Amino acid sequence: MRDAIIEAGGEVHFECKMTGFKLRDGRIEHLETPNGHVQADAYILATGHSARDVFELLHQHRIQIEAKPFALGVRVEHPQALINEIQYHCAFQPDELPPASYSLVQQIQQKGMFSFCMCPGGIIAPAATAPGEIVVNGWSPSKRNNPFANSGIVVEVNQHDAYAVLKETGISADDPLLLLSFQQMVEKAAYTAGGGKAVAPAQRLVDFCEQRTSASLPSNSYLPGLHSFPLQEVLPEYIYRVLSKGFPQFGKKMKGYYTNEAIVVATESRTSSPVKIPRHSETLTHPQIQNLYPCGEGAGYAGGIVSAAMDGERVASTLALLLQK
Ligand SMILES: Cc1cc2nc3c(=O)[nH]c(=O)nc-3n(C[C@H](O)[C@H](O)[C@H](O)COP(=O)(O)OP(=O)(O)OC[C@H]3O[C@@H](n4cnc5c(N)ncnc54)[C@H](O)[C@@H]3O)c2cc1C
């Protein structure tokens, strides 16, 4: 990809962070970076869903952004052998079948709870982007040959939910960073509960639902280490309530799923962006800034590798046509 950019006359700047920009007459005049100014006819903003400094920068410049509903919860991990047994109902033959996956969804008290990014034979990984926060995510190696199966299990969060939790902080109900603040609050609570570094707080699954602190934790894939902690003290009350009622329901759909052999780790909070950057449906430009093109997952137009790549392609080709005119 880099070669294609360079052959077409482009440049690639590594280690070059956009730290600010200059606005003039409803347009971006240039970007500020530690290496100097960068000037262009148009600017594609595709900084991902964790570039909080970029959302804050836009907000400081009074550039319109919106709070966007997302989902937050935990990662649950079972032995892969148990998931194989539940899903295949027969002895698992690794030469004949891939490690089993699952997809679960449940409605609890008008709230959706669902599995997200299930990773067969996978690993729970630390994914925080700032000190003092814990975020966990998951991935599978190509052979899917780790002895564990993990999945995000998350609950939907909208403006109303976030405001109910945060209103005592003085934040306004229509603050575009409301959901981001909610996300950050839980990530900080998980860090404090873990006790520092990238250690994450965790509980066995049945203990989690029955509000018992786990006396021990099973072996697991999370390399920085886990600390047994009552997660109802980490998660917002309604998220905990939905999860603790939903897991036994999952156990009815997949017999054997609801077990203390499984572990629950907090917190899975980066399911999608908590902010949306608006854009015109055809020209794809920001409504206030004529030469700014919000793009990808961070702007709220994608939810994964392929959809982010497709949105990038769409923005680039739309922009190329406009610049030719
Ligand atoms: C552990 C893990 C596992 C995942 N597994 C999957 C999976 O299996 N399948 C799937 O579909 N998705 C998966 N995802 C999600 C996927 O990675 C994202 O959906 C996707 O990368 C979003 O693409 P994007 O281009 O919008 O943003 P990103 O890939 O986040 O790219 C944003 C880029 O902008 C840069 N940037 C940010 N701020 C600035 C700045 N100020 N100046 C300059 N550059 C900046 C960042 O460094 C980054 O390179 C996973 C994510 C993680 C963390």
The ligand as an SDF file (V2000), in Angstrom:
LIG
                    3D

 53 58  0  0  0  0  0  0  0  0999 V2000
   -6.9000   -6.4790   19.8400 C   0  0  0  0  0  0  0  0  0  0  0  0
   -7.8690   -6.0810   18.7430 C   0  0  0  0  0  0  0  0  0  0  0  0
   -8.4420   -7.0840   17.9690 C   0  0  0  0  0  0  0  0  0  0  0  0
   -9.3180   -6.7530   16.9320 C   0  0  0  0  0  0  0  0  0  0  0  0
   -9.8240   -7.7770   16.1740 N   0  0  0  0  0  0  0  0  0  0  0  0
  -10.6130   -7.4720   15.1350 C   0  0  0  0  0  0  0  0  0  0  0  0
  -11.1010   -8.5200   14.2800 C   0  0  0  0  0  0  0  0  0  0  0  0
  -10.8130   -9.6990   14.4680 O   0  0  0  0  0  0  0  0  0  0  0  0
  -11.9040   -8.1700   13.2450 N   0  0  0  0  0  0  0  0  0  0  0  0
  -12.2500   -6.8750   12.9870 C   0  0  0  0  0  0  0  0  0  0  0  0
  -12.9830   -6.6170   12.0140 O   0  0  0  0  0  0  0  0  0  0  0  0
  -11.8100   -5.8740   13.7830 N   0  0  0  0  0  0  0  0  0  0  0  0
  -10.9960   -6.1370   14.8420 C   0  0  0  0  0  0  0  0  0  0  0  0
  -10.5340   -5.1120   15.6330 N   0  0  0  0  0  0  0  0  0  0  0  0
  -11.0030   -3.7280   15.3510 C   0  0  0  0  0  0  0  0  0  0  0  0
  -10.2350   -3.1020   14.1980 C   0  0  0  0  0  0  0  0  0  0  0  0
   -8.8670   -3.0710   14.5100 O   0  0  0  0  0  0  0  0  0  0  0  0
  -10.7760   -1.6660   13.9520 C   0  0  0  0  0  0  0  0  0  0  0  0
  -12.1700   -1.7550   13.7190 O   0  0  0  0  0  0  0  0  0  0  0  0
  -10.1260   -1.0110   12.7450 C   0  0  0  0  0  0  0  0  0  0  0  0
   -8.7140   -1.0320   12.8580 O   0  0  0  0  0  0  0  0  0  0  0  0
  -10.6170    0.4490   12.5830 C   0  0  0  0  0  0  0  0  0  0  0  0
   -9.9230    1.0360   11.5000 O   0  0  0  0  0  0  0  0  0  0  0  0
   -9.7060    2.5960   11.3740 P   0  0  0  0  0  0  0  0  0  0  0  0
   -8.8420    2.7810   10.1670 O   0  0  0  0  0  0  0  0  0  0  0  0
  -11.0080    3.3210   11.4180 O   0  0  0  0  0  0  0  0  0  0  0  0
   -8.9010    3.0430   12.6730 O   0  0  0  0  0  0  0  0  0  0  0  0
   -7.5040    2.4990   13.2570 P   0  0  0  0  0  0  0  0  0  0  0  0
   -7.1040    1.1840   12.6770 O   0  0  0  0  0  0  0  0  0  0  0  0
   -7.6250    2.6160   14.7340 O   0  0  0  0  0  0  0  0  0  0  0  0
   -6.4400    3.5560   12.7000 O   0  0  0  0  0  0  0  0  0  0  0  0
   -6.3510    4.8610   13.2060 C   0  0  0  0  0  0  0  0  0  0  0  0
   -4.9320    5.3560   12.9800 C   0  0  0  0  0  0  0  0  0  0  0  0
   -4.8590    6.7610   13.2580 O   0  0  0  0  0  0  0  0  0  0  0  0
   -3.6520    7.0180   13.9790 C   0  0  0  0  0  0  0  0  0  0  0  0
   -3.8290    8.2570   14.7550 N   0  0  0  0  0  0  0  0  0  0  0  0
   -4.6250    8.4790   15.8420 C   0  0  0  0  0  0  0  0  0  0  0  0
   -4.4970    9.7580   16.2590 N   0  0  0  0  0  0  0  0  0  0  0  0
   -3.6360   10.3630   15.4110 C   0  0  0  0  0  0  0  0  0  0  0  0
   -3.0960   11.6960   15.3160 C   0  0  0  0  0  0  0  0  0  0  0  0
   -3.4460   12.6540   16.1880 N   0  0  0  0  0  0  0  0  0  0  0  0
   -2.2010   11.9570   14.3250 N   0  0  0  0  0  0  0  0  0  0  0  0
   -1.8340   11.0040   13.4220 C   0  0  0  0  0  0  0  0  0  0  0  0
   -2.3080    9.7240   13.4650 N   0  0  0  0  0  0  0  0  0  0  0  0
   -3.1890    9.4190   14.4450 C   0  0  0  0  0  0  0  0  0  0  0  0
   -3.5080    5.7890   14.8770 C   0  0  0  0  0  0  0  0  0  0  0  0
   -2.1660    5.6620   15.3120 O   0  0  0  0  0  0  0  0  0  0  0  0
   -3.9160    4.6590   13.9010 C   0  0  0  0  0  0  0  0  0  0  0  0
   -2.8300    4.2240   13.1400 O   0  0  0  0  0  0  0  0  0  0  0  0
   -9.6510   -5.3930   16.6740 C   0  0  0  0  0  0  0  0  0  0  0  0
   -9.0900   -4.3830   17.4590 C   0  0  0  0  0  0  0  0  0  0  0  0
   -8.1990   -4.7220   18.4790 C   0  0  0  0  0  0  0  0  0  0  0  0
   -7.5740   -3.6020   19.2990 C   0  0  0  0  0  0  0  0  0  0  0  0
  1  2  1  0
  2  3  1  0
  2 52  2  0
  3  4  2  0
  4  5  1  0
  4 50  1  0
  5  6  2  0
  6  7  1  0
  6 13  1  0
  7  8  2  0
  7  9  1  0
  9 10  1  0
 10 11  2  0
 10 12  1  0
 12 13  2  0
 13 14  1  0
 14 15  1  0
 14 50  1  0
 15 16  1  0
 16 17  1  0
 16 18  1  0
 18 19  1  0
 18 20  1  0
 20 21  1  0
 20 22  1  0
 22 23  1  0
 23 24  1  0
 24 25  2  0
 24 26  1  0
 24 27  1  0
 27 28  1  0
 28 29  2  0
 28 30  1  0
 28 31  1  0
 31 32  1  0
 32 33  1  0
 33 34  1  0
 33 48  1  0
 34 35  1  0
 35 36  1  0
 35 46  1  0
 36 37  1  0
 36 45  1  0
 37 38  2  0
 38 39  1  0
 39 40  1  0
 39 45  2  0
 40 41  1  0
 40 42  2  0
 42 43  1  0
 43 44  2  0
 44 45  1  0
 46 47  1  0
 46 48  1  0
 48 49  1  0
 50 51  2  0
 51 52  1  0
 52 53  1  0
M  END
$$$$
